[in-house]
């Protein structure tokens, strides 16, 4: 059956396209502004006001300063460790928790779920967390970034809901064949809910990639363990132009030159690009799982 479209339908579509186009421009322009600014001539960029629609001249000096900074590479290595190890452990713990909470014959599940949800609304705060990390001798170690936030209650609830949409007959038939809980989880439940698991993995990975506060609190004396985002924060909040350029160059003293002093904004833009582009390159490959994960459980057949 072909739907007949009247003038109101066409008007709605046009308004919708216009709105979405403007929304896309609003979302994309900040990224384009940073990208154009990262390769612009610092002298022209300093004098420019208003919207930046194209690079002002061209220079790669900002990227040279950023990539010559040993802190950037150390931050990259630390961030990759936190993202990979943290995401794997967090996803594993979330899956185990979701699997246990979906078991209807597990009597304490309501009490445990209440305790889990309680922590979403009420927490001890930063000082008790810091004391716990200190007493566990995790301060100034990599595990201080991973273990305290090993599981997200909200993500566990999302995964539990996804697991609950899988027909129980699959698990029951596997049990009759002698399969254990781990076999059921990894060979039956996970393949059927891989879209939702992919979404949870992306949530954890993006959250860990952008995280800097935990490192600032739990790694006060270990700059060698700082993630990339914490170095980026230091660059962005730096007040002195020459000091910022010198720090970004790894203390080489290049900020003494007048041109190097003007390159402060360019270095900031370059650092943002270096820290952001990897996650933007990964996202398109997992976008389809976001759609499937969001739709899972929304339609009952």
URRASUL-V429350 format. One record per helix or strand of 2 or more residues. SS is the DSSP state (@ for helix, = for strand). FROM is the first residue (numbers start at 1). TO is the last residue. Records with the same first field share a line. If there is no record, write none. Layout:
BEGIN
SS=FROM-TO ; FROM-TO
END
This chain:
BEGIN
@=7-38 ; 42-47 ; 61-67 ; 70-101 ; 109-121 ; 126-135 ; 143-149 ; 153-164 ; 168-176 ; 181-192 ; 194-209 ; 213-218 ; 223-225 ; 228-236 ; 241-248 ; 254-256 ; 258-262 ; 264-295
END
